[in-house]
Amino acid sequence: MRKSSRDKRRFPRFPIMGMVRLQQDPKAKGKEAYLANISRDGIGLYTHKWVRSGETYYIRPMSWSNLDELWTVKAIWCKAEGNFIMAGFKFTSMTDQELDRIKKQLLLFSSL
């Protein structure tokens, strides 16, 4: 029996909503993107910009109190999804403590 992609995941995904900036350079302004989900291993975004698999990108949360926060990610896949581009990224470094802090921050904004 073949395993589904969900069964192959090492870490569960958490659906989230929010705005971020997707940047190719940490100092660039970047383009707006919409958070779709997050896990210990990576993040899914909806964007209007195609990304190249294997390239490094930077994700900056837009509505957080710490505007200097920047996540370094590597693009894993990208596909057209309606009027948007859905892209999956792998965190290059993310600790369990950092992910817990991010999830708490996201819960704060979703409860407002």
N, C-alpha and C positions, 0 to 999 in steps of 0.2 A: 504494500500500500504506500502510495506517495504522500509525503508530508506536505501540508499546505505551507505557504510562506509565513503564515502566522505561527505555525508550530516550529519553524526554523529560527525564530527570533530568540536571541539570548536574553533580551530585556523587554518588558512590556512597554507598549506605546501608551501615552496619555494624550487624549485629544485636548487641544487648547485653541484659544483664539487670541489674536493680538497682532499688533503691527511691529515690524522690525525694518531695519535697513539692511539690504544685502549689498556688501561692498567687495570689490576685487582688491582694494588696497585699504589698509586700516585707517588711513588719513582721508580717504575719499568720502564724499557725501553719500554715495550709493543710491540704490533704488528702493522704493517701498516694496515690501513683501508682506504676506499674511501668514501667520503661524497656523499650521494644521495639526501637528502633533509633535511630541517630544518623547525621547526615551533616554536611558543612560548612555546609549551608544550614538544617538543622532537626533536629527530634527527634520521635519517635513514642512515645506513652504509652498505657497502659491505665489507666483510672481508673474510679471509681464516680460521678464528677461530670461532668455535661454542661458543655461549654465553648461560648462564643459566638464564632463566626467573626469575625475582625477585632479582637477585644479583646486587650489586653495582659495577660500572665500572667508569673509568676516561678516558676522551677524551682530548687529547692534540693536538691542531693545529700544523702542522709541518712547514708551510711556512710563519708564521706570524712574525712580528717584536718582539712581546712579547711571547717568548718561554716559559715563566712561566705560561701562561694561561692554566687553567685546568678546564674542565667541569665535574661535578659529575652527573652521570646518573644511572638510574636503567633499566636493561634489561626487556623489556616487551614481546617480541616475537623474534623468530629466525627460519629461514627456508632456505633450499637449493634453490639456484637460479642459475642454470647452473653450472659453475665451482666455484662459490662464495657462500658465506653464506650472506643472507640479514637479518639484525637485526634492530629492532626498540627499541629505548631507550627513556625514559621519563626523562627530566631534574628534578633533585631533588630541584633545586632552580635556577630560571632564571627570571630576571626582564625584563620589556618591554625595559628599557634603555639598558640593556646588549644585548638583542636580536637585537635592532636597531644598536648598535655598531658592532656586529658580521656581520649583513647583509651588513653594509657599508664596513667593512673590506673585505668581500667576493666579493663585487662589485669591489673594488679596484683591486683585483687580477684577476678577470675575464676580466677586461678591458685592462690588460697589453698585 
